[in-house]
Amino acid sequence: MKRLTLIIALFTFFIASEAKGQVIYVTEWKSEANKKVYVTEMPSEADIIVFKSEWKSDATENSGIWYFTEWKSEADMLIYFTEWRSEADLVICYTTYKSEAGKRN
């Protein structure tokens, strides 16, 4: 029974750690960022298609709808924009349509 409880607790921890919110703070420091992000113009090159929302309530987990905040303490993820694709952890492409936002295959 203890082993099952431990397995469930570990599984829940790993699922929660993989969930990424979409309230974003842009940092000036690479070492402070959770993700280094490169912006491409080509949707086919992107890991995720991002829609910038004006409303924090639109920014749900793993939706591709990002709300950029001015406050680090409010953010789910700290990102640093890099000029070099080879340095990036995540490649994004912006869209003007909310319906296009989300992960690419």
Residue pairs with C-beta under 8 A, 6 or more apart in sequence:
19 61
19 62
20 61
20 62
20 76
20 77
21 59
21 61
21 75
21 76
21 77
22 59
22 60
22 61
22 62
22 63
22 64
22 65
22 66
22 67
22 76
22 77
23 56
23 59
23 66
23 67
23 69
23 74
23 75
23 76
23 77
24 59
24 66
24 67
24 68
24 69
24 75
24 76
24 77
24 78
24 79
25 68
25 69
25 70
25 71
25 72
25 74
25 75
25 77
25 78
25 79
26 68
26 78
26 79
26 80
26 81
27 33
27 72
27 78
27 79
27 80
28 80
29 80
30 36
30 80
30 82
32 78
32 80
33 78
33 79
33 80
34 77
34 78
34 79
35 77
35 78
35 79
35 80
35 89
35 90
36 79
36 80
36 82
36 87
36 88
36 89
36 90
37 79
37 80
37 81
37 82
37 88
37 89
37 90
37 91
37 92
38 81
38 82
38 83
38 84
38 85
38 87
38 88
38 90
38 91
38 92
39 81
39 91
39 92
39 93
39 94
40 46
40 85
40 91
40 92
40 93
41 93
42 93
43 49
43 93
43 95
43 100
43 104
44 104
45 91
45 93
46 91
46 92
46 93
46 104
47 90
47 91
47 92
47 103
47 104
48 64
48 90
48 91
48 92
48 93
48 102
48 103
48 104
49 64
49 92
49 93
49 94
49 95
49 100
49 101
49 102
49 103
49 104
50 64
50 65
50 66
50 92
50 93
50 94
50 95
50 101
51 64
51 65
51 66
51 94
51 95
51 96
51 97
51 98
51 100
51 101
52 66
52 67
52 68
52 94
53 59
53 65
53 66
53 67
53 98
54 67
55 67
56 67
56 69
58 65
58 67
58 98
59 65
59 66
59 67
62 103
63 101
63 102
64 101
64 102
64 103
65 98
65 101
69 75
72 78
79 90
82 88
85 91
95 101
